[in-house]
Structure formats: structure tokens, C-alpha cells
Amino acid sequence: MSDDHSILRLKDVHYQWSGPNAFGLTILDFHIKRGETALLLGASGSGKSTFLSLICGTITPHSGKILVDDVDLTTLSNGKRDRFRGDQIGLIFQQFNLLPYASVLDNILLPLRFSPSRKAKVDSPNSTAARLCVALGLPQGILEKQAGTLSVGQQQRVAAARALIGAPPLIIADEPTSALDAATQTVFLELLFNQTSANGSTLLMVSHDARLADQFDRVVQIADIVETTKETV
Amino acid sequence: MILRLAYRSLLARALTVSMTTLAIALSVALFLGVEKVRTGAKASFADTISGTDLIIGARSGSVQLLLYSIFRIGNATNNMTWDSYQDIASRKDVDWIVPISLGDSHRQFRVMGTTNAFFDRYKYRSGKSITLDDGAFMDDLFDAVIGADVAKTLGHEVGDPIIVAHGLASFSEHKDQPFRVSGILAKTGTPVDRTVIVSLKAIEAIHVDWKSGIKIPGESTAADVIRQMDLQPKAITAALVGTKGRLQVFGLQRAINEYASEPLLAILPGVALQELWQIVGIAETALIAVSAMVIVTALIGMMATVFSSLNERRREMAIFRAMGARPRVIFGLLILESTLMSAVGAVLGLGLLYVGLFIAQPIVDSAFGLWLPIEAPTLRELWILAGVVIASVIVSIVPALRAYRMSLADGMMVKI
């Protein structure tokens, strides 16, 4: 059942954590259209991390389908899923995005090392990285700097450049602005939106901050799509 | 790129990484050093005597005879009579024979009585002859030729008088008959360097006033008088023999070992050296085992360092995973790091070895008469270095597997 307009689609997905804090998670139906910017709102403990892990394919659901770019992740082998993630998804974390000991350039080029298809889309990696840095408002000559020496705001922009390089169809940002102050947040989001649409990519951002909502095409409450169950087994 | 990242990552942890590398380097240097000393000692021992077909002495053990006659280690339990010596010397299968008489000392060095034939017949390092650095061989009765180490240690020069002490580490000296240094030998790297060589007759001469190892009180014969006396020795300690042909060696050996009038022993130096190495071999193996254990300890230390770094590097692994790296990339990265550390350690260890050799060479030479050659690494040493690196790869599999599992479980979501 392919849907040409969705970049991401989850159908009847169920995942069960084991261990002392075991809980189950069910997503009946969720999808994002290509080119959309979507904000997923939810407090911590709402199953946000599990949800992202499922989309990125680092965990596999016990049942259901997860389609990224019309490929069902659940049918792929572990190795193929890792490769697929590198090809399709650019990730920005809340914090500590970069390898602190490596140069900014190496950090930005890292995904190309694991994704030949993204590498193929970049003619000249170094100049592409430089161009992205300029577009994201980073100062000249930052590429040679060691990533650990940058400010948090700069680090998040470098992380954005890394997620964007090679134009993966889906950009996932996990609270990328929570470590930034309000003014920087707005600028950062604006730059992110611009570059995402320039790439023709889809942006899925997860946050607990409802104030960001009016900047997105679509806002979804996690609670509306995810059903969590505390198991007492 | 991965290689550069691994290098940068190691650089970022410079302190622990350099400590670990240093430990590996030291252990490698120790192991190679032990190897050098071992092979050096073996070569030095084997080089000590050549060209001599048989060593003859009073019946004891073959290793003992070799040790006291050539290496000046230990003492003869008995002497062989001058009559037997002459009898053997007159045999037609004997090409040449050199008598040796030991038992006296000069300071910490042993005195050996022999004939000037010794300087022609004694060969070392596959056929090299003894040469003089200064002066001449013995001419007068009280002339002494001293080895290079004797001259260097005691500061003797040609013409200096020296007094020989009775026995070894003894306080009773042959003061009445002082010797004169007539020649100083060039360095050989053999026990000859640490020997004072006098004529066989001189050994008799200084014992004229002695009986059963004790000086007869009040008696002192003047040197002039001694010169007039018949100084034919009654006994010698050992003799070096060359046969007319290789084939006669075993016949002569059997004849001497079955010598009727007194119990004698003839040994082939090469065979006795082999026996000696069999005895030393056990200690040798123990030494290698201990230094190998030191390498193992250093490698386990490295494993511990890698283990303890894993927790603080979970974030780093998560980033790799998020970029699409499979867990086996994480595994490979850790193996790569260990390989880099041990490879640098091994090369550094080799460097330390050469620095150590450079410093220790003269010290070891003068203290033990052991010449450690400074040469390019042998194939065997290179294999040892490769072995260390391979062992480090094997050892690092354990923490790498743990990192593999951690990154599989963490995925990209690490809460720190």
C-alpha cells in the first residue's frame, strides 16, 4: 500500500520494552507528507525517544510497518537498516552532536563516509560543507576548527550542516533548540527551514515547546498518535 | 577518514593513551633487550674459543673443565702432571699443545701461566688471533702480558710493575717476585681481556719459597738465584690441543680419556659449549617467559584503558550510529585504536632498545665482558614486534565486543 505523498508512514506499530520500567507503545497510523515541516509535541516520557528509534531503525517493532520513502524498515536486515538510515535520514540531536576531537569539516562530512548515495549527490564535499556553513551563518574559517571548541549554538548549526549534506529526504531534529536561548532559537529554526526546503527535504522536529508551533506546516501532539501502556507483567 | 578520526580521538585522550603506549614500549624494549643479551651472550660464549680441537685437564666434568680453562670461572679440582703433558705432546697425532696454569691472581683478575705459543694458537671469533696493542710478548722470566680490560681497569701501562697474589681473592702476595708489564693485548671480547698472562716458568718461580700453598716463613730467594734454578713445572692446570687432522680428534680424545697413568679428561670445546647451553637454557627460557609476561601485562593494561574509556565514549558511538555506521564500524574503530597504540608502542620500544643499547653497551662490556652488537633489527625481532601488534588486536577484541553490544543497545539515544 504505497502512498506517493508520504515520506514517512507508520501503520499498526507496536513495540514492547522489557525490564523493570517496561512499557508498551502503539502507533496506529501516522504519516508525514514530502516537503512538509512537522512538529511533534510531547513531554518527556511520552514515548518520544522510542518513536524516534523506531523511525531511525535502531529498534524494530514487534508488529506493524514503518515505511520511510516507501521502504518498509521492518523487512530490512540490521546492516541494511543502518545503511538505509545513513542514506535517508539526517539527524540533529538536542546536544553533544559532534565528535569533539574532530574538525568541523570532518564532522560535517561524516555521513558521506557511511552513505555512498549521499556522497554521490555531493560533487565537491569541501566546498559543499563550506557553502552550508555560510548558509547557516557560521563564520569563515570554521571548518578547520576542532568541534569541541565551538559554542553550543555553533555546534548545533554544524550539526544541521551535517544533517543536510548530501540532501537526505528526511531531516529529523530531536529538540535541537532546547539548549539555545530564545533569540538564537528563532534564527536557527529559520536557517534550518530554509536549507531543508532548498534541499527539498522533509523536516520532522520533536519538541516539548509549543511556542514553536506557528512556524511549522503541521503540528501533532505525540499523545494523539502514540498510545503507551504500562505493563504489569 | 576513519583513520584520521581514530587518530584525533587518541590525540584527545593523549595522557592515558601515551601512558598505555609507554607501558607497551617499555615491555617491548625489555623483551627485545633480554633477547639481545641472550643471543649476545650465546654468540660471545661461542666466539670465545675456536681453532682448538681438544681441551685436556684433570678428570672432572666437561662443562667444569671448559669453564675454568677458558672462561676462568670456577677452579680446577686437580692438576695434570707435567709427565702426562709431555707424553701427550709427543704423540704423533698431536699437532700442537699449549699448557695452561691457573691459580694465582692480580687484584680482581686471574693470572694464567702459559707459553708464548698461546698467542699463536688461541683463536677467537672463528679464527681471529690475539694481537698486541702495545709492548711485546713475554721475553724475560718476570714479564707479564695483560688483557685489555686489565690495563684499562687498573691503569697499567707497559713497564709498570705488578704483584701477583697467591690464590684468588687472597691477601698473601708474591711480593718478592714482582712482574713487569711487557705487553698489553688488544680487546678480544673474550676472558683473555681479563687475564694476566705470564710464562709457565714464572708461575714456578714465584712459588719457589712456597710449599703446599703456604709461604715458608723467613725464606726469600732472590730473583737472580731463581733465574738459575730449573723451573720445570711439575703440574699444569690444563692444555689446549690441536690435532694433525680432524679425523684424529676422536681417537686422541678416547686415548686421553682412557689414559692409564692418571685420570684425565679431553673435551671438544664445541660439544662442551652445547652442554653448557643446555644447562643455561632453562634460565634462558624462564627469562623469556618473564619478559613475555611483561608484554602481556602491558597489553592487559591497554585493554583496561580501552574498557574504562567506553562509558565516556557512548555519545561518540551514538553519533557514528546515527550517521548510518553499523555496530561493526564501532568494533573496527576500537580495534584500530588498539592497533595504533600497540604499533606506536612497538616502534617506540624498538627505539628505546637502541637508546638502551647505546648507553649500556660500554657498561655491559666492561662489567661482564659481553659485547652487545648494535645492528639493524633482525627478522626475528621484527616478528616479535608484529606478534605484539597481533596480540594487541586479539586482546582488544574483548572491549570492542562490549562496545559493539553497547552501541547496539543504545542505538542513537544516549541520555547523558
Boltz contact constraints between the chains, C-beta under 6 A:
constraints:
  - contact:
      token1: [A, 49]
      token2: [B, 413]
      max_distance: 6.0
  - contact:
      token1: [A, 53]
      token2: [B, 411]
      max_distance: 6.0
  - contact:
      token1: [A, 53]
      token2: [B, 413]
      max_distance: 6.0
  - contact:
      token1: [A, 58]
      token2: [B, 411]
      max_distance: 6.0
  - contact:
      token1: [A, 58]
      token2: [B, 412]
      max_distance: 6.0
  - contact:
      token1: [A, 79]
      token2: [B, 326]
      max_distance: 6.0
  - contact:
      token1: [A, 82]
      token2: [B, 324]
      max_distance: 6.0
  - contact:
      token1: [A, 82]
      token2: [B, 326]
      max_distance: 6.0
  - contact:
      token1: [A, 83]
      token2: [B, 324]
      max_distance: 6.0
  - contact:
      token1: [A, 85]
      token2: [B, 324]
      max_distance: 6.0
  - contact:
      token1: [A, 86]
      token2: [B, 323]
      max_distance: 6.0
  - contact:
      token1: [A, 86]
      token2: [B, 324]
      max_distance: 6.0
  - contact:
      token1: [A, 91]
      token2: [B, 322]
      max_distance: 6.0
  - contact:
      token1: [A, 96]
      token2: [B, 315]
      max_distance: 6.0
  - contact:
      token1: [A, 99]
      token2: [B, 316]
      max_distance: 6.0
  - contact:
      token1: [A, 101]
      token2: [B, 8]
      max_distance: 6.0
  - contact:
      token1: [A, 101]
      token2: [B, 9]
      max_distance: 6.0
  - contact:
      token1: [A, 101]
      token2: [B, 12]
      max_distance: 6.0
  - contact:
      token1: [A, 102]
      token2: [B, 5]
      max_distance: 6.0
  - contact:
      token1: [A, 102]
      token2: [B, 8]
      max_distance: 6.0
  - contact:
      token1: [A, 110]
      token2: [B, 323]
      max_distance: 6.0
  - contact:
      token1: [A, 111]
      token2: [B, 323]
      max_distance: 6.0
  - contact:
      token1: [A, 113]
      token2: [B, 1]
      max_distance: 6.0
  - contact:
      token1: [A, 114]
      token2: [B, 323]
      max_distance: 6.0
  - contact:
      token1: [A, 114]
      token2: [B, 324]
      max_distance: 6.0
  - contact:
      token1: [A, 114]
      token2: [B, 325]
      max_distance: 6.0
  - contact:
      token1: [A, 115]
      token2: [B, 324]
      max_distance: 6.0
